[in-house]
Amino acid sequence: MWADLILVFRQLRNAPRFVLLAVTTLSLAIGANSAVFSIADAVLFRPLPYANPERVYILRMLNPKTGKYLPLVPFQYLEAVARATCVESVAGHGMLRDSSE
């Protein structure tokens, strides 16, 4: 086995470009794999950093042209709060709608 390893290292020493390409490819693949699993761990496997994560809702607004519910962007939320008679009616809208729509 030692003779085989010595032969491999001699051949790699004669091909430095191949060694550089192989090391670069491996380092990029390991880095990308690590980044993907870090994001998956943070998003999928860890609980939300809130006291009651089951009470977090997405506010959506009905688009009259398409008839679909779309998430609110910040300026639309401020407009909805300004038009509402009370903030609870705007904040409670997401609790009344089913998230599957």
SULGICOR-V589733 format. One record per residue. RES is the residue in three letters. OMEGA is omega in whole degrees, -180 to 180 (999 if undefined). Layout:
res->RES omega->OMEGA
res->RES omega->OMEGA
This chain:
res->MET omega->-180
res->TRP omega->179
res->ALA omega->178
res->ASP omega->178
res->LEU omega->178
res->ILE omega->178
res->LEU omega->179
res->VAL omega->-180
res->PHE omega->177
res->ARG omega->-180
res->GLN omega->178
res->LEU omega->179
res->ARG omega->180
res->ASN omega->-179
res->ALA omega->-176
res->PRO omega->179
res->ARG omega->178
res->PHE omega->179
res->VAL omega->179
res->LEU omega->179
res->LEU omega->-179
res->ALA omega->180
res->VAL omega->178
res->THR omega->179
res->THR omega->179
res->LEU omega->-179
res->SER omega->177
res->LEU omega->180
res->ALA omega->179
res->ILE omega->178
res->GLY omega->179
res->ALA omega->178
res->ASN omega->179
res->SER omega->180
res->ALA omega->-180
res->VAL omega->-179
res->PHE omega->175
res->SER omega->179
res->ILE omega->179
res->ALA omega->179
res->ASP omega->-178
res->ALA omega->-175
res->VAL omega->-171
res->LEU omega->-168
res->PHE omega->-180
res->ARG omega->178
res->PRO omega->178
res->LEU omega->-178
res->PRO omega->180
res->TYR omega->-179
res->ALA omega->180
res->ASN omega->-176
res->PRO omega->179
res->GLU omega->180
res->ARG omega->178
res->VAL omega->-177
res->TYR omega->175
res->ILE omega->176
res->LEU omega->179
res->ARG omega->-179
res->MET omega->179
res->LEU omega->175
res->ASN omega->-176
res->PRO omega->-178
res->LYS omega->-176
res->THR omega->-177
res->GLY omega->-179
res->LYS omega->175
res->TYR omega->180
res->LEU omega->177
res->PRO omega->178
res->LEU omega->170
res->VAL omega->-172
res->PRO omega->-178
res->PHE omega->177
res->GLN omega->178
res->TYR omega->180
res->LEU omega->177
res->GLU omega->180
res->ALA omega->178
res->VAL omega->-180
res->ALA omega->-180
res->ARG omega->-175
res->ALA omega->177
res->THR omega->174
res->CYS omega->-177
res->VAL omega->-179
res->GLU omega->180
res->SER omega->178
res->VAL omega->-178
res->ALA omega->-178
res->GLY omega->-177
res->HIS omega->-178
res->GLY omega->-179
res->MET omega->-177
res->LEU omega->-177
res->ARG omega->176
res->ASP omega->-176
res->SER omega->-179
res->SER omega->-178
res->GLU omega->999
